Amino acid sequence: MHAAVLLLLLLAAGAQGRELLEGGVSGAVLNGHVAPLGRFDYIAQLRYPWKDNSTSVKQGDFRCQGVLIRPDIVLTSAWCVPESGVWPHVKIGAYKTDGPAKATRKVIATAWNTGYLKQATVLNIVNNVALMQLDKPVHRVPSVRVPKGFPSPAATVGEEMCILGYGATSGADGTPLVAPKLMKGTQRRMSQATCDKHWGNFVDPCYANCTTSNWDTKQYMCTANEKHEQALCWYAGGAPLVRFSHKGAAHDVVIGVGAYTECKGRGPKSGSVFANVAKYAAWIDRGVQLLRAGASKDVGAYGIARSKDYPPQKKCTPVGRRCETTPSTYSSAEDSCCVGSCILGACMPVVP
């Protein structure tokens, strides 16, 4: 199954698999505008940490996004865990796509929702949330707020919010055009019923076999801005949907975490799809506690991996590194991993 998923990741047009394009930049905004300098410094760039890698992903490649929700914790999507190398290097407060940052950190532990990786495919957005613990707190940048719980203060239908990312739009031939600075766009939340009509089962883990969709679970939400044709574009993993506050960045609230896009501003499957952060508020709070307490084993809905518990290996692919290419000495990509399986193109620990 994982080999089929990997093939989809590499080849599917119009899916998050475009995030694997060599040299790609994560979190693009279709028809976005340059964000104000210094206003959204809580945006985190997740960069692949490993060198001497035989795949197309190289050390330092910008793979995903996240947001700083505590001085030592970044919130991102579960999809970004294998994509960014489990324990990525993080740039926080970087205004330019490849420029300096207010802070650079290493991830020492990651917690992901096990409900996602159990059904990991590029089309699965259920339980698509993860937390990454930094080696040192970041005090120079204010953390973005997380909703207290569900359903309040989740965004109301029609509410206008910001999407943020490093990138502009796709070219006429489908080639991504990368903007040099952080971009922002506007989105309005759609009703779950409208999302269902708009997207249907397409982003549901059982989309090929189900007669009904799961939009009524409110685990995810969709947004759109057809007037200005804005949306998350390619490389949208972990890109935030933010309730903007005129009081300043410390009062902003992260409403959604980027889960899926077709990079379209109008028509069916246009706009953006996000994990509904308010729905996972309790999961996030408990996950922060587990990470700070030094937990290193899977706990219920939490898959947890600490970098110190997975030393480098010589005879097979270590946890976190890409497993896109199967060595000739192995019968499958799964066999090439030292621990666990090859999930979404990376070696991951066993999922409980």
C-alpha positions in Angstrom: 0.0 0.0 0.0 2.8 2.4 0.9 4.4 2.0 -2.5 1.2 3.0 -4.2 0.9 6.1 -1.9 4.5 7.1 -2.8 3.7 6.8 -6.5 0.7 9.1 -6.0 2.9 11.5 -4.1 5.4 11.7 -6.8 3.1 11.8 -9.8 -0.4 13.1 -8.9 -1.2 16.4 -10.5 -3.2 18.7 -8.3 -2.4 16.9 -5.1 -0.2 17.7 -2.2 2.3 15.3 -3.8 3.6 18.4 -5.6 5.2 19.2 -2.3 7.9 16.6 -3.3 9.0 18.6 -6.3 12.7 19.1 -6.2 13.6 22.6 -4.9 10.0 23.3 -4.0 9.0 25.9 -1.4 6.3 25.0 1.0 3.1 27.0 1.7 2.4 29.0 -1.4 -0.6 31.4 -1.7 -2.5 31.6 -4.9 -2.8 35.3 -5.9 -1.5 36.4 -2.6 0.1 39.8 -1.6 3.3 40.5 0.2 2.7 40.3 4.0 3.7 43.3 6.3 7.3 43.0 7.5 7.5 41.5 10.9 3.8 41.1 11.5 3.6 37.3 11.2 6.9 36.2 12.7 5.3 33.2 14.3 5.3 31.4 10.9 7.8 28.5 11.0 9.7 27.1 8.1 10.3 23.3 8.4 13.5 22.3 6.6 14.8 18.8 5.9 17.6 18.2 8.3 19.6 15.3 6.8 22.6 15.4 4.5 24.1 12.7 2.3 20.7 11.7 1.2 20.3 9.8 -2.1 16.8 11.0 -2.9 15.7 14.3 -4.5 15.2 15.9 -1.1 18.4 17.7 0.1 19.5 19.0 3.4 18.0 22.4 4.1 15.1 22.0 1.6 12.0 23.9 2.7 9.4 21.2 3.0 6.5 22.4 5.2 5.2 25.2 7.4 3.9 25.5 10.9 3.2 28.1 13.5 4.8 28.9 16.9 2.0 28.2 19.5 4.3 28.2 22.6 7.9 29.4 22.9 9.1 25.8 22.5 6.3 24.2 20.4 5.3 24.4 16.7 1.9 23.3 15.4 1.9 21.8 12.0 0.1 19.1 10.0 0.7 15.4 10.5 1.4 15.2 6.8 4.5 17.4 7.4 6.1 14.9 9.9 7.4 12.5 7.3 7.6 15.2 4.7 10.0 17.4 6.7 12.1 14.6 8.2 10.4 14.0 11.6 12.8 16.3 13.4 13.4 19.2 11.0 15.4 22.3 11.4 13.1 25.3 11.9 13.4 28.9 10.9 11.0 31.3 12.7 10.4 34.9 11.8 12.0 34.5 8.3 10.4 37.2 6.1 12.2 36.2 3.0 11.7 32.8 1.5 15.4 32.0 1.7 16.6 34.8 4.0 17.6 35.2 7.6 15.3 34.4 10.5 14.6 35.8 13.9 15.4 32.4 15.3 16.7 29.0 14.1 16.0 25.8 16.1 16.2 22.1 15.9 13.3 19.8 16.6 14.1 17.3 19.4 10.7 15.6 19.6 7.6 15.3 17.5 4.0 14.2 18.4 1.5 13.3 15.7 -2.1 12.2 15.8 -2.0 8.5 15.2 -5.4 8.6 13.6 -3.7 10.2 10.6 -0.8 8.0 9.9 -2.8 4.9 10.4 -4.6 5.8 7.1 -1.8 7.8 5.6 -2.4 8.8 2.0 -2.0 12.1 0.3 -5.8 12.5 0.3 -6.3 11.9 4.0 -7.0 15.0 6.1 -8.6 13.4 9.1 -6.6 14.0 12.3 -4.0 15.9 10.3 -2.3 17.7 13.2 1.2 17.4 14.8 3.4 19.1 17.4 7.1 19.7 17.3 9.2 20.5 20.4 12.2 22.8 19.8 15.6 22.4 21.4 15.4 25.9 22.9 12.4 28.3 23.5 12.0 31.3 21.2 11.3 34.4 23.2 11.9 37.1 20.5 8.7 36.2 18.6 5.2 36.2 20.1 3.4 32.9 19.8 0.0 32.7 18.0 -3.0 31.8 20.1 -4.8 28.4 19.9 -8.7 28.3 20.3 -9.7 27.2 23.8 -12.0 24.4 22.6 -14.7 23.3 20.3 -17.0 24.8 19.0 -16.2 28.2 20.5 -14.2 30.2 19.5 -14.1 28.4 16.1 -14.5 30.7 13.1 -18.1 31.5 12.1 -19.4 30.8 8.6 -18.5 33.8 6.4 -15.8 35.0 8.7 -12.8 36.6 6.9 -9.4 35.3 7.8 -5.8 35.3 6.6 -3.8 32.6 4.9 0.0 32.8 5.0 2.7 31.2 3.0 6.0 31.6 1.1 5.1 31.6 -2.5 2.9 33.3 -5.2 1.0 31.2 -7.7 1.5 28.5 -10.3 2.6 29.5 -13.8 0.5 29.0 -16.9 2.2 25.7 -17.5 1.7 24.5 -14.0 5.2 25.3 -12.9 5.3 26.9 -9.4 6.5 30.5 -9.3 8.1 31.2 -6.0 7.8 34.6 -4.4 10.8 35.9 -2.5 8.8 37.0 0.6 6.1 35.9 2.9 2.7 36.2 1.2 -0.8 36.6 2.6 -4.3 36.1 1.2 -7.9 36.3 2.4 -10.4 33.5 2.9 -13.9 33.2 4.2 -15.1 30.1 6.0 -17.7 28.1 4.2 -20.4 26.0 5.9 -19.7 22.3 6.3 -22.7 21.6 4.0 -21.2 23.8 1.3 -17.8 22.2 1.9 -19.4 18.8 1.4 -21.0 19.9 -1.9 -17.7 21.6 -2.9 -15.3 18.8 -2.1 -17.5 15.7 -1.3 -15.5 12.6 -0.3 -12.4 13.7 -2.3 -10.4 14.5 0.9 -11.9 11.7 3.0 -9.7 8.7 3.8 -12.4 6.3 2.5 -13.3 8.6 -0.5 -13.2 5.7 -3.0 -15.5 3.4 -1.0 -17.9 5.7 0.9 -21.3 6.9 0.0 -21.2 9.7 2.6 -18.5 12.1 3.6 -17.3 13.1 7.0 -17.6 16.9 6.9 -20.2 16.7 9.7 -17.4 15.6 12.1 -16.0 19.1 11.9 -12.5 17.7 12.0 -11.8 19.9 9.0 -13.1 23.0 7.3 -12.9 24.7 4.0 -12.5 28.3 2.9 -12.7 30.3 -0.4 -12.2 33.7 -1.9 -13.6 33.4 -5.5 -13.7 37.2 -5.9 -10.0 37.5 -5.8 -9.3 33.8 -6.7 -7.1 33.3 -3.6 -6.4 30.0 -2.0 -3.5 27.9 -0.6 -1.4 26.7 -3.5 1.1 23.9 -4.0 3.2 23.1 -0.9 0.3 23.9 1.5 1.2 21.5 4.2 1.0 23.1 7.6 0.2 26.6 6.3 -2.0 28.5 8.8 -5.5 30.0 8.6 -5.4 32.9 11.0 -7.9 35.2 12.7 -6.1 38.5 12.5 -6.2 40.9 15.4 -5.5 44.6 15.2 -4.1 44.3 18.7 -1.0 42.6 17.3 0.5 39.2 16.5 0.2 38.0 20.1 -3.6 38.2 19.8 -3.9 36.4 16.5 -5.6 33.0 16.7 -4.7 30.0 14.4 -8.0 28.6 13.2 -6.8 26.0 10.7 -3.7 24.1 9.6 -3.3 23.6 5.9 -4.4 20.1 4.9 -5.3 20.1 1.2 -5.5 22.3 -1.9 -6.0 22.1 -5.7 -4.5 25.6 -6.2 -7.7 26.9 -7.7 -9.6 30.1 -6.9 -12.9 29.3 -8.5 -15.1 26.3 -9.3 -15.3 22.8 -7.8 -12.5 21.9 -5.4 -11.3 25.5 -5.2 -10.2 27.4 -2.1 -8.5 25.7 0.8 -9.0 22.8 3.2 -7.7 22.9 6.8 -7.6 20.8 9.9 -10.0 22.5 12.4 -7.7 23.5 15.2 -10.5 24.2 17.7 -11.6 20.6 17.3 -8.1 19.5 18.4 -7.6 22.0 21.3 -7.6 19.3 24.0 -5.3 17.1 21.9 -2.9 20.0 21.5 -2.8 20.8 25.2 -2.2 17.2 26.2 0.4 16.8 23.5 2.3 19.9 24.8 2.3 18.3 28.3 3.6 15.0 27.0 6.4 16.6 25.0 7.5 18.8 27.9 7.4 15.9 30.3 9.8 14.0 28.1 7.4 11.3 26.9 9.1 9.1 24.3 6.6 6.3 23.7 3.3 6.3 21.9 0.4 7.3 24.1 -3.1 6.6 22.7 -3.8 9.2 20.1 -0.2 10.4 20.2 2.7 9.0 18.2 5.8 10.4 19.8 9.4 10.2 18.6 12.4 11.8 20.2 15.5 12.2 18.1 17.8 10.9 20.8 16.0 7.6 20.8 16.8 6.9 17.1 20.6 7.0 16.5 21.9 6.8 12.9 22.1 3.4 11.2 24.4 2.3 8.5 22.8 -0.8 7.0 19.3 0.7 6.4 17.5 4.0 6.2 17.1 5.6 9.6 13.9 7.1 11.0 13.1 10.4 9.5 15.0 10.1 6.2 13.4 9.7 2.8 12.7 6.3 1.5 11.6 7.2 -2.0 14.3 5.0 -3.6 14.3 1.3 -2.8 17.9 0.0 -2.7 18.4 -3.0 -4.9 19.3 -5.1 -1.9 15.8 -4.7 -0.4 12.6 -6.2 -1.7 10.5 -3.2 -0.8 10.7 0.4 0.5 9.4 -0.9 3.9 12.3 -3.3 4.2 14.8 -0.5 3.7 13.7 1.3 6.9 15.5 0.5 10.1 12.4 0.9 12.2 8.7 0.9 11.3 7.7 1.5 7.7 8.1 3.8 4.7 5.1 6.1 5.2 4.5 9.0 2.7 8.0 8.7 1.5 9.9 8.7 4.8 10.9 6.0 7.4 8.5 6.3 10.3 8.4 4.5 13.7 5.7 1.9 14.2 2.3 3.4 14.4 0.3 2.0 17.3 
